[in-house]
Amino acid sequence: MNPYAVAALLVCTAALQVIVTPHLTVAGIRPNLPLVVVTAWGLLRGSGEGIWWGLGTGLATDLFAGTPLGLFASGLTLSGLVAGMGERQVFRTHIVMPALMVAVNTVLAGLIAMGVMKLLDWPVRFGTTIATSILPEAAYNIVVMFLLFPFLSWLSRKTEGETIGY
């Protein structure tokens, strides 16, 4: 896939996270669009591309959101790696696998973000944050995955055989 197209897609995903998803808040929870996209792409194209998509989208999200550099990038990069491990699964395109993977990655990315915040000496309440923020976000991300996975699957098929590079 053309690296400029990938960069534009990743930056647009990060921009949508910062600009649009605050308006999609339900009960104080909003979806994590970059996480959904990175998880889907990792499942469809493997860990190699999942890691790059996670790093690119994560850094762009960190810059747009004004968070410490690496807060989103670390969780999204690891999520791309984990999702890519499911690429070789027989049921990777069955809707249960992407839904399960995005739920796992939501929890994983949330725990990483809390760990980074703790390292920065920010106050973190692990139990409360998991129960009131991360688990509801996982449910919301599953719904978003149901909506976005068909489009990302189509995009993957259209660019099959192309890898990120020149």
HELIX and SHEET records of a PDB file:
HELIX    1   1 PRO A    3  ILE A   19  1                                  17    
HELIX    2   2 THR A   21  LEU A   24  5                                   4    
HELIX    3   3 LEU A   33  ARG A   45  1                                  13    
HELIX    4   4 SER A   47  ALA A   65  1                                  19    
HELIX    5   5 LEU A   71  MET A   85  1                                  15    
HELIX    6   6 VAL A   96  LEU A  119  1                                  24    
HELIX    7   7 PHE A  126  THR A  129  1                                   4    
HELIX    8   8 ILE A  130  ILE A  134  3                                   5    
HELIX    9   9 LEU A  135  LYS A  158  1                                  24    
END                                                                             
